[in-house]
Every structure is written in C-alpha cells, then in structure tokens.
Amino acid sequence: MDLFNGTWKLDVENARVWDAESRRYVPDEVGEEIVTLTIEDGVQDYEVLYGVSPTVRMGYRARYDDAEWVPYVVRGITGVAEGETEEEAVARFKARIKADSGTGARNMKVGEPYGLVRLVYVDERTHYRIAKHGDGRPQAAMLRRMSEDGQSYKASVMDVNGVVYRIRPFLRVG
C-alpha cells in the first residue's frame, strides 16, 4: 500500500501563497482543499475538491515516470452563489487565489484541462508533478513530500521562474 493513499485536507491555517506585490508569503485564501489519492501498480488517481464558493473538482490518472502527458481535467464546479454565473464565480475565485494572471494563470472550465501533467516517483515519501499548459508552455512543478509518521505531507509548487508560490500542508483525514 502506498503511503499517499487516502484522503487529505489542506491545513488552511498554515497554507501560504507568494504575493509578488508585497514580496512575501501571505495566507492562502483557497478556503478549503480536499485531495483523494489512490495509487496502485504505479498509477496515481488524483482528485481534488478545490476551494469554497465555488468548489472546483479536478483530477487526473497518471502512471509514475511515464513519458506521456495526461490531462488534469476540471470535472465540475459547485457552490456558485445565487445570481452569479459559473464564469463569474470562477473569475472571483481565481482572483482570490492569485490564479488569474501571470505565470499563475489557470484554466478552470468544466470539461477542459487545467493543464497537462507527468509524475516522477523519487521514493515512497517523495513525488513530483510536472505541469504544462495545453499549448506546451511550462506551467509548474510540485514537490509532494510525506512526513515521517505518514499523517501529513507538504506540497510545494514552483512556477516557471523558480519561485515557490504555493506551500500547501495537508493532513490525513481518511
């Protein structure tokens, strides 16, 4: 059984995002993030419920160390406020989490890829996810590192300029 198998919840109080304007890390305003990882025979099934008001459901299925890029697809959006369109809710959410412009800009349209990913297995406690945009431009690299006790992990996301722009601690909840 893989150490990462299970359900993980973002430790919101300790999550940080790089603010280029102030040149410091600030609290991440994502609201909530729940990740479910199932890894079997070198294949990772990943699903995330990302944010609150709205919540963006995304995921992928990829084999570690495979040369193939797989789509990281936006599967659904829920929690749109009454009187607001899905597009308006997503635009507001992207602005809040600093994903609306520059190197952090992301696509969040249902049925479309958020990006393309490849996975790198280093050891049982260390994985990388490399991402690029659909047009081939680089997007980000994420290091996922499990704690010694297997009850938490930290995801550190680096942009194309080498800036670690998200620091995401997760706690095991299932």
C-alpha positions as CSV (number, residue, x, y, z in Angstrom):
1,M,0.0,0.0,0.0
2,D,1.3,3.4,-0.9
3,L,1.8,6.0,1.9
4,F,-0.1,8.6,0.0
5,N,-3.3,6.5,-0.4
6,G,-6.1,8.2,1.3
7,T,-8.0,11.5,1.8
8,W,-6.1,14.6,2.7
9,K,-7.4,18.0,3.9
10,L,-5.5,21.3,3.5
11,D,-4.2,22.7,6.7
12,V,-5.7,26.1,5.8
13,E,-4.2,28.0,8.7
14,N,-0.6,27.1,7.6
15,A,-1.1,27.3,3.8
16,R,0.8,30.1,2.1
17,V,1.0,31.7,-1.3
18,W,3.7,34.0,-2.6
19,D,2.5,37.6,-3.1
20,A,4.7,39.2,-5.8
21,E,3.4,42.7,-4.9
22,S,4.5,42.6,-1.2
23,R,7.3,40.1,-2.0
24,R,6.3,37.8,0.9
25,Y,4.3,34.8,1.7
26,V,0.7,35.5,2.7
27,P,-2.2,33.2,3.9
28,D,-3.7,31.2,1.0
29,E,-7.3,32.2,0.6
30,V,-8.4,29.0,-1.1
31,G,-10.9,28.3,1.7
32,E,-10.6,24.5,1.6
33,E,-9.0,21.8,-0.4
34,I,-9.6,18.0,-0.1
35,V,-7.4,15.6,-2.1
36,T,-8.1,12.0,-2.6
37,L,-5.1,9.9,-3.8
38,T,-5.3,6.3,-4.8
39,I,-2.0,4.8,-6.0
40,E,-1.9,1.2,-7.3
41,D,0.7,-0.6,-9.5
42,G,2.5,2.7,-10.2
43,V,-0.6,4.6,-11.3
44,Q,-1.9,7.6,-9.4
45,D,-5.6,8.5,-9.4
46,Y,-5.9,12.1,-8.1
47,E,-9.0,14.1,-7.4
48,V,-9.2,17.4,-5.6
49,L,-12.1,19.5,-4.4
50,Y,-10.5,22.9,-4.7
51,G,-11.9,26.0,-2.9
52,V,-15.1,27.1,-1.4
53,S,-17.7,29.3,-3.2
54,P,-17.1,27.9,-5.7
55,T,-15.6,24.4,-5.4
56,V,-13.7,23.2,-8.4
57,R,-13.5,19.4,-8.8
58,M,-10.4,18.4,-10.8
59,G,-8.4,15.2,-11.4
60,Y,-6.2,13.0,-13.5
61,R,-4.9,9.4,-13.7
62,A,-1.2,9.1,-14.5
63,R,1.5,6.5,-14.3
64,Y,4.7,7.4,-12.5
65,D,7.7,8.0,-14.7
66,D,5.7,7.7,-17.9
67,A,6.7,9.9,-20.8
68,E,3.1,10.6,-21.7
69,W,1.5,13.9,-20.6
70,V,-2.1,13.4,-19.3
71,P,-4.8,16.0,-18.9
72,Y,-5.6,17.3,-15.5
73,V,-9.3,18.0,-16.1
74,V,-11.8,20.3,-14.5
75,R,-14.6,17.8,-13.8
76,G,-17.2,20.1,-12.2
77,I,-17.9,23.3,-10.4
78,T,-20.3,23.6,-7.5
79,G,-21.2,26.2,-4.9
80,V,-21.9,29.1,-7.2
81,A,-23.7,31.9,-5.4
82,E,-27.3,32.6,-6.4
83,G,-27.4,35.3,-9.1
84,E,-23.9,34.6,-10.1
85,T,-22.8,32.8,-13.3
86,E,-20.3,29.9,-13.1
87,E,-17.8,32.1,-15.0
88,E,-18.2,35.0,-12.6
89,A,-17.7,32.7,-9.6
90,V,-14.6,31.1,-11.1
91,A,-13.2,34.5,-12.0
92,R,-13.7,35.7,-8.4
93,F,-12.1,32.5,-7.1
94,K,-9.1,32.7,-9.4
95,A,-8.5,36.4,-8.3
96,R,-8.7,35.4,-4.7
97,I,-6.2,32.6,-5.0
98,K,-3.9,34.5,-7.4
99,A,-4.5,32.2,-10.4
100,D,-5.9,34.8,-12.7
101,S,-2.8,36.3,-14.3
102,G,0.9,36.0,-15.0
103,T,2.7,32.7,-14.5
104,G,0.0,31.5,-12.1
105,A,-2.9,31.9,-14.5
106,R,-5.0,28.8,-14.8
107,N,-7.9,27.5,-16.9
108,M,-10.9,26.4,-14.8
109,K,-13.6,25.5,-17.4
110,V,-15.6,22.3,-16.9
111,G,-14.5,19.5,-19.3
112,E,-11.3,21.3,-20.2
113,P,-7.8,20.6,-19.0
114,Y,-6.4,22.7,-16.2
115,G,-3.1,21.6,-17.6
116,L,-1.2,18.5,-18.6
117,V,0.8,16.6,-16.1
118,R,3.6,14.0,-15.7
119,L,4.5,12.3,-12.4
120,V,8.0,11.5,-11.1
121,Y,8.5,8.9,-8.4
122,V,11.6,9.6,-6.3
123,D,10.9,7.3,-3.2
124,E,8.0,6.2,-1.1
125,R,7.8,9.7,0.6
126,T,8.7,11.9,-2.4
127,H,6.9,12.6,-5.6
128,Y,6.9,15.3,-8.2
129,R,4.2,16.5,-10.5
130,I,5.4,18.5,-13.6
131,A,2.8,20.5,-15.4
132,K,2.5,22.4,-18.7
133,H,-0.3,24.3,-20.5
134,G,-2.1,22.6,-23.3
135,D,-0.1,24.6,-25.8
136,G,3.2,23.2,-24.4
137,R,4.3,26.2,-22.4
138,P,5.6,25.2,-18.9
139,Q,3.3,25.7,-16.0
140,A,4.7,24.5,-12.7
141,A,6.4,21.8,-10.7
142,M,5.1,20.4,-7.4
143,L,7.1,18.5,-4.8
144,R,4.9,16.3,-2.6
145,R,6.8,15.2,0.5
146,M,5.3,12.9,3.1
147,S,6.1,13.3,6.8
148,E,8.0,10.6,8.7
149,D,4.8,9.5,10.5
150,G,2.7,9.3,7.3
151,Q,0.0,11.6,8.7
152,S,0.8,14.7,6.7
153,Y,2.5,15.9,3.6
154,K,3.7,19.2,2.2
155,A,3.1,20.2,-1.4
156,S,5.4,23.0,-2.6
157,V,4.6,24.4,-6.0
158,M,7.2,26.2,-8.1
159,D,6.4,28.5,-11.0
160,V,8.4,28.6,-14.3
161,N,10.7,31.3,-12.8
162,G,11.7,29.1,-9.9
163,V,9.6,30.9,-7.3
164,V,7.9,28.6,-4.8
165,Y,4.5,30.2,-5.0
166,R,2.3,27.8,-3.0
167,I,3.2,26.0,0.2
168,R,0.4,23.6,1.0
169,P,0.5,21.4,4.1
170,F,-2.1,18.5,4.1
171,L,-3.3,16.4,7.0
172,R,-4.6,12.8,6.6
173,V,-8.4,12.6,7.2
174,G,-9.1,9.2,5.7
